[in-house]
Amino acid sequence: MVASGHPHPTPKGRTLDVRALIARGEEPFPKVMALVQSTPPGQEFILVTPFIPAPLIEKLQGEGYRIRPEYRTDGSWQTHFVKPTG
């Protein structure tokens, strides 16, 4: 099992599961933004959250990201973000 709150590689990119951070009352925003900034253009990262991350989706859509949220059977959200190349 991978420690929550730290990105880990996936075949397409990296995944950050912030559910444990949020459950502990910690602010996940700095870790999320570090992942956003460190993702190379054209690459994907996945964010796992207990709710749909609407403010982040809105912000990154405005910056040209391709975004695909998926509701998971455990009640959480897995949102795929692809960083624009240009």
Secondary structure as the mmCIF struct_conf table of DSSP 4:
data_model
#
loop_
_struct_conf.conf_type_id
_struct_conf.id
_struct_conf.beg_label_comp_id
_struct_conf.beg_label_asym_id
_struct_conf.beg_label_seq_id
_struct_conf.end_label_comp_id
_struct_conf.end_label_asym_id
_struct_conf.end_label_seq_id
HELX_LH_PP_P HELX_LH_PP_P1 VAL A 2 ALA A 3
TURN_TY1_P TURN_TY1_P1 SER A 4 GLY A 5
BEND BEND1 HIS A 6 HIS A 6
STRN STRN1 HIS A 8 PRO A 9
BEND BEND2 PRO A 11 LYS A 12
STRN STRN2 GLY A 13 ASP A 17
HELX_RH_AL_P HELX_RH_AL_P1 ARG A 19 ALA A 23
TURN_TY1_P TURN_TY1_P2 ARG A 24 GLY A 25
HELX_RH_AL_P HELX_RH_AL_P2 PHE A 29 SER A 38
BEND BEND3 THR A 39 THR A 39
HELX_LH_PP_P HELX_LH_PP_P2 PRO A 40 PRO A 40
TURN_TY1_P TURN_TY1_P3 PRO A 41 GLY A 42
STRN STRN3 GLU A 44 THR A 49
BEND BEND4 PRO A 50 PHE A 51
HELX_RH_AL_P HELX_RH_AL_P3 ALA A 54 GLY A 62
TURN_TY1_P TURN_TY1_P4 GLU A 63 GLY A 64
STRN STRN4 ARG A 66 TYR A 71
TURN_TY1_P TURN_TY1_P5 THR A 73 ASP A 74
BEND BEND5 GLY A 75 GLY A 75
STRN STRN5 TRP A 77 VAL A 82
#
